[in-house]
């Protein structure tokens, strides 16, 4: 069963064009799924493939900010350490969605 979104931001200082950033957490039998999505600039296929293959990379964001690409690497390593799954989906001009599934710990 889906839960209500646990946060929603629509801030001019985060997205220069008035985009949104939100997340939803769902509890399922044996695991929790977290979905995080934005309506930012998205990523081109080459950048997306680099992230999926473990290469640290970054591109300019909606306000021209430059990151290091380390955030994805750190989160992916934590999720894998906790025996979870993580996936990333992105399309240029439409934003990015990250889905994380973590098993319930007993």
C-alpha positions, 0 to 999 in steps of 0.5 A: 500500500502506498503512503502519502508523499513524505516531502514535497519541495517546490522552491525557486532557489532549488529549481530555477524554473519552478520544478518539484522534488518529491518522494514516496515511501511504501511498506510492503511485506518484507521490505520498504520501497522509497521512490524519489523523483524530480522534474530537473534537467534529467541526464543524457544516456551516457551520464546515466550509463556511467552512473550505473556502471559505477563511474563517478560523474556529474553534470550541471544542474538546473541552476548551473550548479556542479556536483561531484557525482559522489552522492549516488556512489555513496547511496548505492554502496549503502543500499547494497551493504544493507542487501537492498536494490537501487535503480535510477531512471532519467530522461533529459528535460524531464527529470530523474527518478531513483527507486530504493528497496530495503529489506526489513531488518529483524 
